[in-house]
Amino acid sequence: MAVEEGTGPQRKAELHARLLAALQDAGQADPAVLARHAEGAGDVAAIRRHAPQAARRSAALGTHREAVAQYQQALRHADPADRAVLAGLHEGLAAECALLDRPEEGEAALRTALQHRRELGDNLRAGQDLSLLSDRLWQQCRGEESDGSAGESLWVLQSLPPGPELAVAHLGAARSMWDTGRREEAIGAVAQALELGRRLGRNDVVSRALTMKGIFLADTGQDGIGSLEQALQLALEARMDPQASDAYASLQDNCINAQKLDEAQRYYGAGLAFCERRELPAAALRMRGAQAGTLLLLGRWDEAADLCTELLAIPGVSPSNQLSPLRILGTIRGRRGEPGHDELLDKASTLAAGTVSPKQLAQVQTVRTELLWVSGQPDLARQQAAEAYQQALGQVDPWRLGSLAAWLWRLGAVVGPQAGLPEPYVLEIGGDWQGAVAAWERLGRSYDAALTRIISSQDEVGLRTALAALDDLGARATAAAARRRMKEIGMTSIPRGHQGRPGRAHRTRARGPGAALARPAQQGDLPAVVHLPKDRASPRLLGAIQDRRRHPDGRGSRSRAHGDRGPGLDSPATGTRRKLHPG
């Protein structure tokens, strides 16, 4: 290096040219080394030959930042008149940017490629680019644009002989159909993609179709794990890293949604380790955001808040990977009465609305409802819950719908019967709040158990138990709402609660099925990606951090201890009940 630095430009170019010639004659050199010497020698023809090869090899080896650098080098020296080559290079660059969670760069590259393909009259590749563009737009929470691109892709490709591109277009259209309530059509589109992928022998398409099938099954309260595990196994056997990482993340999501939190943790550890080894930060960020959701459910709020803060501090995180951390951190701060929760939830609401996904919208709206009640605004909370419930009917999974149904019931509305709601919600709406509390405790969800007690119990012992749990979590705002209710029912000796925020202690006292949920920092987990000393981070992780900094853009009712209340009687939260028809 010292010799090179002390050598003049002309002499350096000559040395690079000699090395390039010698390595080319040997015939076994790394294309990345050849591309570097070609650039040093100013040999444009050699750069055009070796840089694309280096990019493709880096992508295959799982060094995706290096692949981006090689594609960019190739584009700097490409022949501006060769539209086919330019289109291919931009498509390759877009694919790598997607894996690195840089969708804006991916979108720009795809739009350029699409322009070239259209000018060449290459409808097949144009249709494929439109399908990929739909995915990059969805990563940016631009759902309507994403749906439009997916629809255009399908329209273009349906006029051509069926191939894998058409199968992928069916999957893009299926996501759009599902999110807009056209569920039968969506299921049919996935079936078409799966059949076509199998007929063509394209395991990458089959894996993607099985993943989407599993997600749809879970959204309707069915078991989608089997389909997702098939997708994962197929992707791992065929060494299809993007499909495998998507299957891992979807398995984690579905286990969380089904409250199988130990299984979610298993997929989280394995999937995150997989993504770290193969330099797949987009999927890794998605999984870490989902892990924060698991920690929130289990009452490990400080860990969840720390993780969300880390994720949101990474420059250039895509909007889709910001959504969960924003909502979760806003939820924790709102329950604790800490400043900034409104701003976090406002941004989460904006991004959720942008996705046009009922699931994402329902989650944010449920938090809004809860915090309105916590702040002493039950009428506004009821209005929020009613609107959200109507939007969610037939559009979201049973757990998300159940949370909104429960809040409606708590706030005085009569909730029409909905088949398939999870046990805790069925019990509470049916008047068996003790059974609901026990169900929440079996799941390890201490906050939900405490909230159910606070809203429904008239027993001083039970209320004090709930208040102690809220204080232990540091949920000062919710605890204040609990103390208001204690006064309303005539309690005279109300505990004052902890001073300060004791939530940190709760990490070591988690109970229930997730109590053994240790954050796999040694093996499966990515360490904090900000404020991390370099001597504690792997070279690949440090590369990810530096990459981010360089690219900042990137039912039956049971008796209760103090009286019975059927589903049509007074609400514990408001003292009134209103009829709300699901239709």
Residue, then its C-alpha position, 0 to 999 in steps of 0.5 A: m500500500a505504501v509503495e502504491e501511495g508513493t507511485g505516480p498516477q501513470r506508473k500506477a496505471e501501468l502496474h494495474a495494467r500488468l497485473l490485470a494482464a497477468l491475472q487474465d492470462a492465469g484465468q482463475a482470478d477473482p472477478a472483483v480483483l480483475a475489475r479493480h485492476a481494470e479500473g486502475a488501468g483505465d481499461v474500460a473494456a475490461i471493466r465492462r467485462h469483469a465488473p458485472q461478473a464480480a457483481r453477480r459473484s458477490a451476490a451469489l456469495g451473499t456479500h451484497r454491499e460488494a455486489v452493489a459497489q460492483y454494479q455501480q462501477a459497471l454502470r459508471h463505465a457502461d456503454p450508454a448506447d447499449r440499452a439491454v446491458l444498462a437495463g440488466l445492470h440496473e435490475g441487478l442493482a435494484a435486487e441487491c438494494a432490496l436485500l440491503d433495505r434500500p428501497e428508494e435506490g432500488e426503485a430508482a434503478l428499476r424505473t431506469a431499467l423499465q424505461h430501457r425495457r419499454e424502449l427496447g419493446d421487451n414486454l417480458r422484462a418490463g412486466q417483471d420490472l413492474s412486479l419488482l417495482s411493486d415490492r419496492l414501493w410497498q417497502q416504502c409504505r406506498g401501497e396504492e402505487s404498489d398495487g397499481s404497479a402490480g396490476e400493470s405487471l399482471w396486465v402486461l404479462q398475461s398477454l405473453p406465454p406463461g412463465p415464472e414472471l407471470a407467476v410472480a405477478h399473480l403473487g403481487a396481485a394477490r397481496s393487493m387483492w387480500d388487502t382490499g378485501r378480495r380474499e377469494e380472488a387472492i386465494g385463487a391468484v396464489a393457487q395459480a402462481l403455485e401451480l405454474g411454479r410447480r409446472l415450470g420447476r421453479n422452486d423460487v416461485v413455489s417457495r414464495a407462493l407457499t409463504m403467501k399461502g401460509i400468511f393468508l391461512a393465518d390471517t383467517g385464523q387457520d394454521g399457516i405454519g405448515s405451508l410456511e415451513q414447506a416454503l422455508q425448507l424448499a428455499l434452504e435446500a435450493r440455497m435461495d437466500p431471499q426466499a428463505s429469509d422471507a419464510y423465516a420472518s413470516l414464520q416469526d410473524n405468524c407465531i407471534n400473531a397466534q401467540k405461540l411466542d416460544e416458537a416465534q423466538r425459535y424462528y427469530g434466533a435461527g432466522l436472524a443468524f441466517c440473515e446475519r451470515r448472508e448479509l440480509p439486513a432488510a429481513a433482519l430488521r423486519m425480524r428485530g422489529a417483530q421481536a420487539g413486539t414479542l417483548l412488548l406482549l410479554g411485559r419486557w418493555d424496557e428491552a422492547a423499548d431499547l430495541c425499538t430505539e436502536l432500530l429507529a436510530i439506524p440511518g435510512v431504515s425503510p418505512s416498512n421496517q420503521l412501522s413496528p418499532l414506531r408503534i411499539l415504542g409509542t405504545i410503551r411510552g403512552r402507557r408510561g405517560e412519557p413524552g413523544h408517544d403521540e408523535l411516534l404513533d402519528k408517524a406509525s399511523t401515517l405509514a400504516a395508512g400508506t401500506v393500505s393494509p388492514k392489519q397494520l391499521a388495526q394495530v395502530q388504531t387499537v393502541r390509539t383506543e387504549l390510550l384515549w381510555v387511559s387519558g380519560q376520554p372514553d367517548l373518543a375511545r369508543q368512537q375510535a374503536a367503532e370505526a376501527y372495528q368496522q374497517a377490520l371486520g373480515q379483513v384481519d386475523p382473529w387476534r387483531l379483531g378480538s382486541l378491537a371487539a374487547w375494547l368496544w365491549r369495555l367502552g359500552a358497545v354491544v359487540g355482535p358475535q364473531a366466530g373464531l375470536p381467541e379465548p381471552y376475548v371470548l371470555e371477557i366479552g361473555g362476562d367471565w373476566q376471571g377466566a380472561v385474566a387466567a387466559w392472559e396469565r397462561l400466555g405470559r401477558s401480564y399487562d393484558a391480565a392487569l388491564t382486564r382486572i382494572i376494567s372489570s373487577q370490583d374486588e379490592v384484592g384483584l384491583r390491588t394485584a393489577l395495580a401492582a403489576l402496572d407499577d412493576l411495568g412502569a405503566r404510570a399512565t395506565a396505573a393512573a387510570a386504574r386509580r381513577r377507577m378505584k376511586e369511582i368504585g369507592m375504594t378509600s385506601i389506594p396504593r400510591g405506587h412506585q416512584g420513578r420507573p421500575g420497569r427494568a426489574h421486570r426483565t428478570r421476572a417475566r412469567g408464562p410461556g415466554a419466561a425462558l425467552a432469552r434474547p439470543a445475543q450470543q448466537g442468533d441476535l444481531p447486536a445493537v447497530v448503533h452506539l456499539p464499540k467496534d471491538r464488540a461488532s463483527p466486520r460484517l455488522l460494522g459494514a452494515i452500519q457504515d453502509r447505513r451512514r453512507h446511504p441515509d436515504g436508505r363464550g359462555s358467561r360465568s359467575r363473577a366474584h361481585g355480580d354477573r354481567g352478561p354481554g348486553l349489560d353495563s360496561p365496566a369502563t363507561g357504565t353504559r352499553r350501546k348497540l353496535h351492529p357489525g354490518 
